[in-house]
Amino acid sequence: MLEIRKGTERGVADHGWLNSHHTFSFGHYHDPLHTGFGPLLVINEDRVTAGQGFGTHGHSDMEIISYVLDGALEHKDSMGTGSVLHYGDVQRMSAGSGVRHSEFNHSQSAPVHFLQIWIQPNVKGIPPSYEEKHFTAAQKQGQLRLIASSDGREDSVLIHQDAAIYAAILNGDQALQHTLDAGRSAYVHVIRGRLSVNGLELNGGDAVKVTAETVVTLVNAEAAEILLFDLPY
Protein backbone atom coordinates (compact mmCIF):
# COMPACT_ATOMS: atom_id res chain seq x y z
CA MET A 1 0.00 0.00 0.00
CA LEU A 2 1.22 3.48 -0.90
CA GLU A 3 0.16 6.78 0.65
CA ILE A 4 1.48 10.06 -0.74
CA ARG A 5 2.28 13.02 1.50
CA LYS A 6 2.42 16.06 -0.78
CA GLY A 7 5.02 18.63 0.09
CA THR A 8 2.59 21.44 -0.64
CA GLU A 9 0.24 20.10 2.07
CA ARG A 10 2.81 20.13 4.88
CA GLY A 11 2.38 22.39 7.87
CA VAL A 12 4.21 25.71 7.58
CA ALA A 13 5.72 27.86 10.31
CA ASP A 14 7.14 31.20 9.18
CA HIS A 15 8.77 33.16 11.99
CA GLY A 16 10.75 35.51 9.78
CA TRP A 17 14.14 34.17 10.86
CA LEU A 18 12.85 30.60 10.38
CA ASN A 19 10.76 29.07 7.63
CA SER A 20 9.86 25.47 8.39
CA HIS A 21 7.79 22.88 6.58
CA HIS A 22 6.49 20.10 8.84
CA THR A 23 5.85 16.67 7.32
CA PHE A 24 4.28 15.50 10.58
CA SER A 25 2.46 17.28 13.42
CA PHE A 26 4.89 19.55 15.23
CA GLY A 27 4.59 22.53 17.54
CA HIS A 28 1.44 24.51 16.78
CA TYR A 29 0.76 22.44 13.66
CA HIS A 30 -1.42 19.40 14.31
CA ASP A 31 -2.92 17.08 11.73
CA PRO A 32 -4.44 13.87 13.16
CA LEU A 33 -3.72 12.11 9.85
CA HIS A 34 -0.01 12.92 10.05
CA THR A 35 1.35 12.37 13.54
CA GLY A 36 4.34 10.23 12.57
CA PHE A 37 5.00 6.92 10.87
CA GLY A 38 6.09 4.19 13.24
CA PRO A 39 9.02 5.56 15.27
CA LEU A 40 9.60 8.35 12.70
CA LEU A 41 8.00 11.38 14.37
CA VAL A 42 9.45 14.49 12.73
CA ILE A 43 10.80 15.62 9.38
CA ASN A 44 11.07 19.40 9.39
CA GLU A 45 12.59 21.18 6.40
CA ASP A 46 14.13 24.27 7.99
CA ARG A 47 15.56 27.43 6.46
CA VAL A 48 17.22 29.79 8.93
CA THR A 49 18.31 33.31 8.00
CA ALA A 50 21.87 34.52 8.45
CA GLY A 51 23.07 34.77 12.04
CA GLN A 52 19.83 33.39 13.52
CA GLY A 53 18.90 30.08 15.07
CA PHE A 54 17.39 27.97 17.82
CA GLY A 55 18.51 29.12 21.26
CA THR A 56 19.51 26.67 23.97
CA HIS A 57 16.69 24.26 24.76
CA GLY A 58 16.30 20.74 26.11
CA HIS A 59 15.29 17.28 24.92
CA SER A 60 15.11 13.79 26.39
CA ASP A 61 14.59 10.28 25.00
CA MET A 62 14.75 11.23 21.33
CA GLU A 63 17.09 10.48 18.42
CA ILE A 64 17.62 13.83 16.65
CA ILE A 65 19.24 13.79 13.22
CA SER A 66 20.24 16.80 11.14
CA TYR A 67 20.87 16.43 7.39
CA VAL A 68 22.40 19.64 6.04
CA LEU A 69 21.41 20.64 2.50
CA ASP A 70 23.07 24.04 2.09
CA GLY A 71 24.92 26.57 4.21
CA ALA A 72 26.57 26.14 7.60
CA LEU A 73 24.79 24.85 10.72
CA GLU A 74 26.48 25.53 14.06
CA HIS A 75 25.79 23.11 16.92
CA LYS A 76 26.57 23.45 20.63
CA ASP A 77 25.35 21.25 23.49
CA SER A 78 25.60 20.57 27.21
CA MET A 79 27.89 17.60 26.52
CA GLY A 80 30.56 20.08 25.42
CA THR A 81 30.18 19.29 21.72
CA GLY A 82 30.63 22.12 19.24
CA SER A 83 30.64 21.77 15.47
CA VAL A 84 29.80 23.51 12.20
CA LEU A 85 28.03 21.25 9.68
CA HIS A 86 27.86 21.62 5.89
CA TYR A 87 26.28 19.76 2.96
CA GLY A 88 26.96 16.05 3.29
CA ASP A 89 27.26 16.15 7.06
CA VAL A 90 24.85 14.05 9.12
CA GLN A 91 24.55 14.79 12.82
CA ARG A 92 23.02 12.41 15.38
CA MET A 93 22.24 13.44 18.92
CA SER A 94 20.73 10.92 21.31
CA ALA A 95 19.00 13.03 23.94
CA GLY A 96 18.64 10.11 26.35
CA SER A 97 18.33 11.15 29.99
CA GLY A 98 18.47 14.80 28.98
CA VAL A 99 20.55 17.25 26.96
CA ARG A 100 20.46 20.95 26.13
CA HIS A 101 21.63 22.30 22.80
CA SER A 102 21.45 25.16 20.32
CA GLU A 103 21.47 25.20 16.51
CA PHE A 104 22.43 28.41 14.71
CA ASN A 105 23.20 29.58 11.21
CA HIS A 106 26.96 29.99 11.34
CA SER A 107 26.96 32.48 8.45
CA GLN A 108 26.24 36.19 8.82
CA SER A 109 25.35 36.53 5.14
CA ALA A 110 23.78 33.33 3.77
CA PRO A 111 20.85 31.14 4.91
CA VAL A 112 21.21 27.57 6.09
CA HIS A 113 18.89 24.83 4.82
CA PHE A 114 18.60 21.47 6.58
CA LEU A 115 16.29 18.63 7.54
CA GLN A 116 15.58 18.04 11.22
CA ILE A 117 14.52 14.44 11.86
CA TRP A 118 13.26 12.93 15.11
CA ILE A 119 13.05 9.19 15.71
CA GLN A 120 11.62 7.70 18.88
CA PRO A 121 14.24 5.47 20.51
CA ASN A 122 13.61 1.92 21.71
CA VAL A 123 15.45 2.58 24.99
CA LYS A 124 14.96 5.32 27.56
CA GLY A 125 17.17 7.10 30.04
CA ILE A 126 20.49 6.31 28.37
CA PRO A 127 23.39 8.79 28.70
CA PRO A 128 23.12 11.47 26.01
CA SER A 129 25.58 11.16 23.13
CA TYR A 130 26.59 12.87 19.90
CA GLU A 131 27.99 11.73 16.56
CA GLU A 132 28.53 13.17 13.10
CA LYS A 133 29.66 11.68 9.80
CA HIS A 134 30.27 13.09 6.32
CA PHE A 135 28.85 11.46 3.20
CA THR A 136 30.01 12.79 -0.16
CA ALA A 137 27.72 13.24 -3.13
CA ALA A 138 29.72 10.54 -4.92
CA GLN A 139 28.90 8.05 -2.14
CA LYS A 140 25.17 8.67 -2.70
CA GLN A 141 25.21 8.90 -6.49
CA GLY A 142 23.23 6.07 -8.05
CA GLN A 143 23.11 4.06 -4.83
CA LEU A 144 21.38 3.86 -1.49
CA ARG A 145 24.04 4.92 1.00
CA LEU A 146 23.33 3.88 4.57
CA ILE A 147 23.71 6.97 6.76
CA ALA A 148 22.08 5.84 10.04
CA SER A 149 21.45 2.42 11.56
CA SER A 150 20.86 0.58 14.81
CA ASP A 151 24.40 -0.80 14.88
CA GLY A 152 26.48 1.83 13.06
CA ARG A 153 27.30 -0.58 10.26
CA GLU A 154 28.93 0.61 7.04
CA ASP A 155 30.27 3.65 8.90
CA SER A 156 26.78 5.09 9.45
CA VAL A 157 25.76 7.06 12.53
CA LEU A 158 24.23 4.93 15.27
CA ILE A 159 20.60 5.41 16.29
CA HIS A 160 18.87 3.70 19.20
CA GLN A 161 16.01 2.22 17.22
CA ASP A 162 15.54 -0.76 14.88
CA ALA A 163 15.58 1.54 11.87
CA ALA A 164 17.85 2.45 8.98
CA ILE A 165 18.14 5.63 6.92
CA TYR A 166 19.53 5.64 3.40
CA ALA A 167 20.38 8.63 1.19
CA ALA A 168 20.56 8.56 -2.61
CA ILE A 169 21.13 10.93 -5.52
CA LEU A 170 19.57 9.79 -8.80
CA ASN A 171 19.28 11.13 -12.31
CA GLY A 172 18.28 9.92 -15.76
CA ASP A 173 18.14 6.17 -16.26
CA GLN A 174 19.56 5.34 -12.84
CA ALA A 175 17.25 2.98 -10.94
CA LEU A 176 17.35 1.49 -7.45
CA GLN A 177 15.48 -1.15 -5.51
CA HIS A 178 15.29 -1.67 -1.76
CA THR A 179 13.87 -4.92 -0.37
CA LEU A 180 11.64 -4.75 2.69
CA ASP A 181 11.76 -7.67 5.09
CA ALA A 182 8.61 -9.04 6.70
CA GLY A 183 7.19 -6.66 9.27
CA ARG A 184 9.02 -3.66 7.78
CA SER A 185 7.73 -0.50 6.13
CA ALA A 186 9.43 2.35 4.31
CA TYR A 187 9.10 6.09 4.14
CA VAL A 188 10.63 7.85 1.14
CA HIS A 189 11.14 11.61 1.43
CA VAL A 190 12.12 13.52 -1.71
CA ILE A 191 14.54 16.28 -0.75
CA ARG A 192 14.74 17.82 -4.22
CA GLY A 193 14.22 16.98 -7.85
CA ARG A 194 11.68 14.42 -8.95
CA LEU A 195 11.37 10.66 -9.40
CA SER A 196 8.97 7.74 -9.41
CA VAL A 197 8.55 5.56 -6.31
CA ASN A 198 6.70 2.28 -7.00
CA GLY A 199 5.00 3.99 -9.92
CA LEU A 200 4.06 7.21 -8.10
CA GLU A 201 5.50 10.48 -9.41
CA LEU A 202 6.96 12.58 -6.59
CA ASN A 203 8.51 16.06 -6.53
CA GLY A 204 10.76 17.80 -4.04
CA GLY A 205 9.08 17.97 -0.63
CA ASP A 206 6.77 15.04 -1.40
CA ALA A 207 6.96 11.72 0.43
CA VAL A 208 5.30 8.33 0.38
CA LYS A 209 4.47 5.75 3.05
CA VAL A 210 5.16 2.21 1.82
CA THR A 211 3.41 -0.59 3.72
CA ALA A 212 2.59 -4.21 2.89
CA GLU A 213 5.07 -4.11 -0.01
CA THR A 214 8.19 -6.20 -0.51
CA VAL A 215 10.23 -3.82 -2.67
CA VAL A 216 10.70 -0.05 -2.99
CA THR A 217 11.58 0.90 -6.57
CA LEU A 218 13.11 4.28 -7.46
CA VAL A 219 13.19 5.20 -11.18
CA ASN A 220 12.71 8.05 -13.70
CA ALA A 221 14.71 10.53 -11.64
CA GLU A 222 15.49 14.11 -12.55
CA ALA A 223 18.21 15.59 -10.30
CA ALA A 224 16.64 13.79 -7.34
CA GLU A 225 17.99 13.47 -3.82
CA ILE A 226 16.02 11.30 -1.40
CA LEU A 227 16.01 9.77 2.05
CA LEU A 228 14.62 6.26 2.50
CA PHE A 229 13.64 5.16 6.01
CA ASP A 230 13.40 1.41 6.66
CA LEU A 231 11.21 1.11 9.76
CA PRO A 232 9.53 -1.45 12.01
CA TYR A 233 5.82 -1.64 11.24
N, C-alpha and C positions, 0 to 999 in steps of 0.2 A: 504494500500500500504506500502511496506517495501523497504527501500533503505539502503544497507550496506555501511559503511565507514570503509574500512580496515585500521587497525593500521599501516601496512607496507607502506601505501600510504600517510600517514600524512606528512606535511611539517616538516623538521628537521633543527634546528639551533644548531650548535656545536661551542661554543665559548671557549672551553677548560674548563673554570670554570663552564660553564652551558651547559648542553645538554637538549634540549627541543623539544618535538614532538607536533606539532600544528594540532589539529583536524580541525580547521577552519582557514581561512586567518588571518595572524597576522604578524606585522612587515614587514620584507622583503619578507615573503612568501605570495603569492597571488594566489588563485585558484578560478576563477569565479563560479565554481560549488559548492564551499564550503566556503561561506561567513557568515555562521551562520544558525540557525534554529529557526525561530520566534525570540523571545527576547534573546535566547541563542547565544552569540556571540563568546565566547572563551572557549575552553578546552585545556589548555597546560599541558602536562605531563613534569614536570621539575625535573632535577637532578642537584644539586648544590654541588660542591666540598667543602671540609672542609674549614671553615673560609672565604668563599666567599659569594657573594650575590648581590642583586639589591640595588644600592645606592639610596639615597633619590630622589624621583621623584613625580610628581603630577598627579592627576586624578580628573575628575568631572563627575557628572551624570552617575555613573556606580555602579552596585552592584558587588563587588569583593569577591569571596568566595575561601578560601583555604582549601583543604582536604588533610591532611598530611598522607602519607603512610608509611614513615620510616624516622628515624632521628629526628632532632630538628630544627624547623624553628623559628627564632627570628624576631619579628615584633616590629617596632617603628613607631609612626606617629605624625603629627602636632597637634593632639588632646590631646597628652600627654599619649597615650596608649603605654604600653610596655608589651610584653608577649613572652614566648617560648612555641611553640606548638609541640605536639608529635602525634603518631598514635592515631586515634580516635577523635582528636580535629578538630573542624570545625570553621573556622573564617569567619565572615562576616563584610565587611567594605562598608558602603554606602558613596560613594565619595561626592554625593550631590553638594553643591555649590563650593566645592573644598577642597582637602586634599593632604598632602604630606606624604609619608611614605617610609620605607625601609624594605626589607625582606632579612635576612642573614641566612646562615647556622651557628647555634649556636656552633656546634662542631668544634674543631680544628683537628679532626682525622677521622671522618666518614662523608660520604655524607648525604644529606637530599633529600628526594624524596617526591614530593607532586603534586597535581593537582591544577592549577590556573584556576578559572572559572569566566567568566564575563557574567552578565545578564543585559540587558538594562532595566532601571527602567521605570515605568509608570508615574513618577512624576519627575520634574526637580527643581533644585535650593534649595532643602531641606538642612537643616543643616547636615553636615557630622556626621556619627555615627559608632560605632564599637560594635561588639558582638562576643563572642565565647562560644561554648558548647562542651562538651565531650560526645561521644557516644561509649559505650563499644562494643567489638566484640559480646558479648552475646546478646546485644540489636538488633544487625543486623542479627544474626544467624537464618536462616530459615524464615525471615520475612522482609517486606519492612518497614524500620524504617524512618519515616519522619525526615529529618534533616534541612530543610529550607522551609518556607512557607510565604504567604502574610500576615498572621496574628499571626505568632509565636505559633500556636497551637501545642499541644503535646510536649511542651518544645523544639521546633525547633527554629533555628535562624530566624529572621524576614527579609524578602527581600521585597523591594518596587516594586513588580511586581506580577501579577496574575499567579503565577507559584509555583510549589512544587518540591522539590528534595527529593528522597528516596534513602537510601543505604541498600544493602542486601548482606549477605554472604550465599552462597548455596553450597551444596555438596551432591553427591549421589542421592537418590530418593526424595530429597526435591524439591517441586514445588510451584510456586507462580503465582498468577494472579492479575493484576491491571486493573480495569475498567476505560475506558476513556469516559468522558461525551461528549455530543454533542459539536462540535466546539473545541475539545481538541486534541492535538497530544502528542506523547511521543518520547523521545530520550533516548536510553539505551546505556550507555558507560560501556564496560567491563574493569575494572581496572586490574584484573589478573584472571588467571584460564581460564576456558572455560564453555560454556553453550549454550543452544538452546533458541532463542527468537522467538516466533511464527513460529517455524519450521526451523529457520536459525541458523546454527552452527557458533558461534562467539568465538574468542580467545582474550586473553589479548591485549588491545589496540584497538580492533575493536569496532564498534558502529553501531547502526541501527536507522534510522528515521522511525517512525511509524505514518502514517497518514491514515485517512478514515478507521480506525479499531475501534472496540468497546472494545477489551480486549488485554492486553499485557500478554503473557504467558511465564514464565521462567521455564525451565526444563532441565534435563540431565546435571547437573552441576558437574564440577570437580574442587574443591577448588576455586570457583568463588567468586569474589567480584565485585559488580556493583553499578552504580548510574543510577537511573531512573528519568528523568525530565518529569513532567507533565506540558504542556505548552499550552498557547492560540494559536490557529491556524489561 
